[in-house]
Amino acid sequence: MTGKTNRILLGKIGAAHGIKGEVRIASHTQNPEAIAAYGPLETDRPGLTVTIENARLSKTVLIARIRDVRDRNAAEALNGVSLFIARDRLPETEDEDDFYHADLIGLDARLVDSGTSIGEVLALHNYGAGDLIEVRDPRSGDTFLYPFTRAVVPDIRIAEGYLTIAPPLDADPGAEEPP
């Protein structure tokens, strides 16, 4: 297993909202407004830390006021900034079935039936149709995406450093080809 990152992506600042310095934020927290409760957030810009003073949900985006940002020009300068928190500032999960997606990065992915390692978990993605887990084959360097469902990823053992994958069948081998 490779080393874990100590920063967790909580959201990303988007376009300015209005003329008084508010910004839109794509929040990755379970409750989108909870991002404001974490206090100062690290960013992907060297030396820049932001604090969300207040936030409100507007349809599918969070509208937020950032400390010391009071006009549209300052808000526009933050467009595209990613917001992070140190992993140790997040609360521990209470149930073994609960985890942060970042905890899966670096785990060994093993086939459910044989225990054979098929690679390392690189990332979890969601392109709109559900979560996908990305695994890199160490031999070829190729990456593979699997649906991140209980049927395909039935067992996650973070403490032991692995998870199991039951690759879905692409097609029923006994099925006839369509005419």
N, C-alpha and C positions, 0 to 999 in steps of 0.2 A: 504494500500500500504506500502511496506517495504521501508527502506532507500535506496537511490540510491548510487551506487558506484561513487567515484569521479575520478576514473581512467578509461581511455578508452584504450583498446588494439589496437595499430596501426599496429603491425607487429611482426614477430618472426625471429630472426637470425637463419640461417641454417649453412650449411657447409662452410668451408673456400673456397675461389676461388683464385687459383694461389698461388704464393709464396711471394707476397708483402703485405699480410695482408688484402686483400679484403675479404668480406663475402657476402653470398647470403642472401637476406631478402625476406620473404613472406610478402608483404605489404598488409594491409587491407584498405588502403585509396582508394578513388575512382580513383584517378590518382596515380598509384604506386610510381612514383618519388616524389610526394608531401610530403611523409614522411620525407624527408630531410629538408623541410622548417620549421618544427616545433621546431627546435633548440634542446637543450638538452632533451633527453628522459629518463624517469624513466625506471627501469627494475625490474624484479622479483628477482634479486639478491641484498641483502642488501648492501647499500652503493655504488652500481654501477649505474652511469649515463653515457649514451653514446650520442655523437654528431656525426651525419652523415655529413662528410665533402663534399662528392659528391656521386652521385648515377646515374646509367644508367640502362636502361631496356635491358635485354637480354632474348629474347623469353618470357618465362612465369615467370621469376624471376628477382628481382632487384639485381644488383651487386653494392656494396657500400664500401666506404672507411670510417672507423670509426676513429675519432681523437685518436691519441696515439697508434694505432694498426698498426704496420709496418712490421710484419712477419707472416708467416703461423701459427706458434705455438700460438701466441697471438690471431689470428683469430679463430683457432680451439677451444680455451678456451671459446669463446662466443657462440658456437653452442648450440642452444636450448633456448637462452635468449629471453624472451618476452619484447617488447617495448611498453611503456605506455605514455600517456599524461594526465595531469589533465583535467577533463571535462570542467572547466571554461576557458581553453586556446583555445577551439574550437570555431569557429565562430557560432553565433546563426543562426538558419535556417530562411529563409525569407518567406517561404510558409507554411501554416498549414499542407500541405500534405508531407512536408519534415521533417525528424527527423533522429536522430542517433539511431541505433539499441539499444544502451545502454539505451536510454530514455524509452524503452519499458519494460525493466527489472523491475519487481515489480508491474507492472500495474495489476489491477483486470481484469480477462477475464470473460466476461458475454455473455450468449447466446443472439443472435441477436433477436430472436422472443419473449423471455420472460423477458430478463434482469437479469435472474438468474445467480449468480456468479458460475463459474465452477472452479475457482482457480486463481492462481497467475502466471504471466509470469516469467519463470525462465531464458530462454535463447533463442537466435535465432541461428540456425545451418544451415550450407550449406554443404552437403555431395556430391555435384556435380550435383544434379538434381534440384536445386532451394532451396530457403530459407524455413526453417521449424521453426515454433514457438513452444516452449515447455512450457506446462502449467502443474502445479502441483495441483492436487485435494487435498484440505486441509483436507477432511474427511478421505480418504484412504491413502494419501501420494503418490499415483500413479502419474506418469507423462504421458502426452499425447502429441504427435506431430501432428501439423496441418500444411497444406501447407500455407505459408505466401503469400497469394495472395489477391487481392481486393475482390474476390468472397467469400473467406473463412473468411477474416478479413476486413469487409467492413467499419468499423468506428473506428478510433483511436482518443481518447480524452486524450491526455497527461495531460493537465492542470486539467482535472476532475479526472484523476487517473484510467481510464479504457479503454478497447477496447472491441469490440464485435466480436464474433465468430459464424459463420454459419457452423457447422460441415458438412463436405461432407458426402453424403450417401455412404456406402460401396458397396451397390449393389441395383439395382432396385428391390423392393419387388415383383413386378409382373412378373419379368423375370423368365423363366424356367431354371432349372439347365441343364448344358450341359450333353449330353449322356455319 
